[in-house]
């Protein structure tokens, strides 16, 4: 199982939210590049980079942060937040992303998201399937839909998607454990490579997610709050 630390960017800083609420922002690192280098120094190979400003605004804002991290580290970066157009996707790749995550666009403009899968291929495009009470949320989690998360992923699997990242928003940033039952249901119902996100609080959570069959796990606040240390991650990366 791949270990993917998260860096969420707001106002150029590395922050974390609780349950996706922008009013709960807490700054953990003024310099995202310094944080990315710390991850790399710990032997980590992957990074989940989210443009929170872009997610809220509906357009990419922090592509320079992506460029700086890609230029000065060897981390394999998946990038999301505010990506809405073909030009946004190409720009993300041009600025150093290895994969791009589309969430809101997959809900609001499925024809565009399907075009991304066809144009760049399913190895480069990740489906963002973040949910609240099993219902898909969009626009930086500010808008809810009536779409069931399992049906949402299953539908895009028929379109060719191979990777999906799923966050149970009620657990995100709460350090209360991941949505294991939901992830087990998704894995049993689809053939996607599932990336778990939200609620991870301990090394035992990582063991449980691996046993459940998750292809990767994104870790955010657990690292920043010292619940999981980079020294511990060194042993499994």
C-alpha positions, 0 to 999 in steps of 0.5 A: 500500500502506497503512503501519500502525505498530504499538503493542502495549500491556502494563501500559500501556506500548508494548512489542515481543515476539519471536516472540510470547513474552511473556517477551521483552517490551521497553519502547520507550515509557512513553506510548503516546499520545506514540508515536501522536502521533509517528506522526501527526506523520510523516504516518502515517494508520493505527495497529495497536493491540494489547492484549497484556494482553487477548490473554493474559487473553481479555478487553479490558483496555487500552480506555482507551489506545485511547480516549486515542489516538483522542481525541487523534489523527486516526489510523484505528485497528484494534484487537485483543487479547482481543475475544471478545464482541459487547459487546467489539466495540461497546465498541472502536468506542465507544472510537474504533476504526475496525476490530476484529481477531478472531483467537482468536474466529474459531478458537474461536467461529466462529459469533460471528465470523460474527455480527460480520461480519453485524452490523458489516460486512466493512469493519469486521471484520478476520480475524486469521490468525496462524500458526506453521508455517502452522498458525493460533495463538490466545490471544495466540499461546499456543495452536496449532491444526491449521488451515492458514492459507490454508484458514482465510482462504479459509473466512472469505472465503466468509463475507464477510470482506474484510480479513485480517492475517497474521503468521508468528509465527516472524518476528515481532519478529525483523527477518529479513524478511517471509513473502513466499512465504506472502503470495504464496500467500494472495494467489493463493489468495484475494481478500482484502485482505491485511495483512502483519505480522511480520519487516519490517526495511527499506524494501526489504521494503516494496517487496517486499510491495507488489510481492507485492500486499499491501494494507497492511503493519504495521511494529513493531520495525523502527521502534522499533529504527531500521531504518526511520525515520519520516523514510523513511516520510514519503516514502511515506505 
